[in-house]
Amino acid sequence: MGPQLLRGDRALRDRERGAELPQRRGGQRVRVAYDENYERLQEHKDEYDPDNIFRVNQNIELTN
């Protein structure tokens, strides 16, 4: 088996176990967790990660 197939199998297995669930509901949960610091974190995210490379799991959304 090639590496692509193994990654696909792992992604499917994770999805079946519900690994994507926190990502789908994560936006509001992340805002609540960071409270008043969320806007400041968004400003930093816009400046240092404009291409949204660090988007896995719980994520600070870009403002634009």
BELTA-V705069 format. One record per pair of residues at least 24 apart in sequence whose C-alpha atoms are under 10 Angstrom apart, sorted by the first residue. I is the first residue (numbers start at 1). J is the second residue. D is the distance in whole Angstrom. If there is no record, write none. Layout:
i: {I:I}
j: {J:J}
d: {D:D}
This chain:
i: {19:20:21:22:22:23:23:23:23:23:24:24:25:26:26:26:26:27:27:27:27:29:29:30:30:30:30:31:31:31:34:39}
j: {57:57:57:57:58:55:56:57:58:59:57:58:58:57:58:59:60:58:59:60:61:58:59:58:59:60:61:59:60:61:60:63}
d: {9:8:10:7:7:10:8:6:6:8:9:9:9:8:6:8:10:8:7:8:8:9:10:7:7:7:9:9:8:9:10:9}
